[in-house]
Amino acid sequence: MHFYKNLYTSPSLQKKKRQIVWKLKTGKTLPFVYVITLSEQNDLMEIYHCFILKQPYYRKNPPYVIGIADSYQSAVELVQNILLDVSSQAGDFDMKAFCYHH
């Protein structure tokens, strides 16, 4: 699994970010964590419950995680914040270019 160097997090997870990243990398159970990833097909983001990442497909094709949230609603809000950041800093919504070069 690959993580954005400036990983976005819900405020409640900010202090636990390093521990959560380690648990995600090692396949530990995190019942209340959602991840925001870059889409493989297009320049969008996807939200998954972290249990989805335990499927064999994701072990062979690790996603690029750009955010972690403590609920689905929080993940949606985080996506909005990410889009605002990308548009204000890059002037467009090219997520992949922004994440790979920042």
C-alpha positions as CSV (number, residue, x, y, z in Angstrom):
1,M,0.0,0.0,0.0
2,H,1.3,3.4,-0.9
3,F,0.5,6.6,1.1
4,Y,0.5,10.2,0.1
5,K,3.4,12.0,1.9
6,N,1.0,14.7,3.1
7,L,-1.8,12.3,4.1
8,Y,-5.1,13.9,4.8
9,T,-6.8,12.8,8.0
10,S,-10.0,13.4,9.9
11,P,-9.2,15.7,12.9
12,S,-10.0,12.8,15.4
13,L,-7.3,10.6,13.7
14,Q,-4.6,13.2,13.4
15,K,-2.7,12.1,16.5
16,K,-3.0,8.4,15.6
17,K,-2.1,8.8,11.9
18,R,1.3,7.0,12.2
19,Q,-0.2,4.1,14.1
20,I,-3.2,3.8,11.7
21,V,-0.9,3.8,8.6
22,W,1.2,1.0,10.2
23,K,-1.9,-1.0,11.0
24,L,-3.2,-0.6,7.4
25,K,0.2,-1.7,6.0
26,T,0.3,-4.7,8.2
27,G,-3.4,-5.7,7.7
28,K,-4.6,-5.1,11.2
29,T,-8.3,-4.7,11.9
30,L,-9.6,-1.1,12.0
31,P,-13.4,-1.2,12.2
32,F,-13.9,2.6,12.0
33,V,-11.4,3.6,9.4
34,Y,-12.2,4.6,5.8
35,V,-9.5,5.3,3.2
36,I,-9.6,7.7,0.3
37,T,-7.6,6.5,-2.7
38,L,-6.8,7.7,-6.1
39,S,-8.9,5.9,-8.7
40,E,-7.0,3.7,-11.1
41,Q,-9.3,4.4,-14.1
42,N,-9.6,8.2,-14.0
43,D,-8.6,11.3,-12.1
44,L,-11.1,10.8,-9.3
45,M,-11.0,9.6,-5.7
46,E,-12.6,6.5,-4.2
47,I,-13.7,5.9,-0.6
48,Y,-13.4,2.4,0.8
49,H,-13.9,0.9,4.2
50,C,-10.4,-0.4,5.2
51,F,-11.7,-4.1,5.3
52,I,-12.0,-3.9,1.5
53,L,-8.2,-3.6,1.3
54,K,-7.8,-7.1,2.8
55,Q,-9.1,-8.6,-0.5
56,P,-6.4,-10.4,-2.6
57,Y,-6.8,-7.9,-5.4
58,Y,-5.6,-5.1,-3.3
59,R,-2.6,-7.1,-2.0
60,K,-1.5,-7.5,-5.7
61,N,-2.6,-4.0,-6.7
62,P,-2.0,-1.7,-3.7
63,P,-3.9,1.5,-3.8
64,Y,-2.4,5.0,-3.4
65,V,-4.0,6.3,-0.2
66,I,-4.4,10.0,0.1
67,G,-6.6,10.2,3.1
68,I,-8.0,8.4,6.1
69,A,-11.2,9.1,7.9
70,D,-13.1,7.9,11.0
71,S,-16.5,7.5,9.2
72,Y,-17.9,7.6,5.7
73,Q,-19.4,11.0,6.2
74,S,-16.0,12.3,7.4
75,A,-14.4,10.8,4.3
76,V,-16.9,12.6,2.1
77,E,-16.0,15.9,3.9
78,L,-12.3,15.1,3.5
79,V,-12.7,14.6,-0.2
80,Q,-14.3,18.0,-0.4
81,N,-11.3,19.5,1.4
82,I,-8.9,17.7,-0.8
83,L,-10.6,19.0,-3.9
84,L,-10.5,22.6,-2.6
85,D,-6.8,22.2,-1.8
86,V,-6.0,20.8,-5.2
87,S,-8.0,23.5,-7.1
88,S,-6.5,26.3,-5.1
89,Q,-2.9,25.1,-5.3
90,A,-2.8,23.6,-8.8
91,G,-5.5,25.6,-10.5
92,D,-7.3,22.5,-11.7
93,F,-8.5,19.1,-10.5
94,D,-5.7,16.9,-11.7
95,M,-5.5,14.7,-8.6
96,K,-2.8,12.4,-9.8
97,A,-0.5,15.2,-10.9
98,F,-1.0,17.0,-7.6
99,C,-0.5,13.9,-5.4
100,Y,2.5,12.6,-7.2
101,H,4.3,16.0,-7.4
102,H,3.5,17.4,-3.9
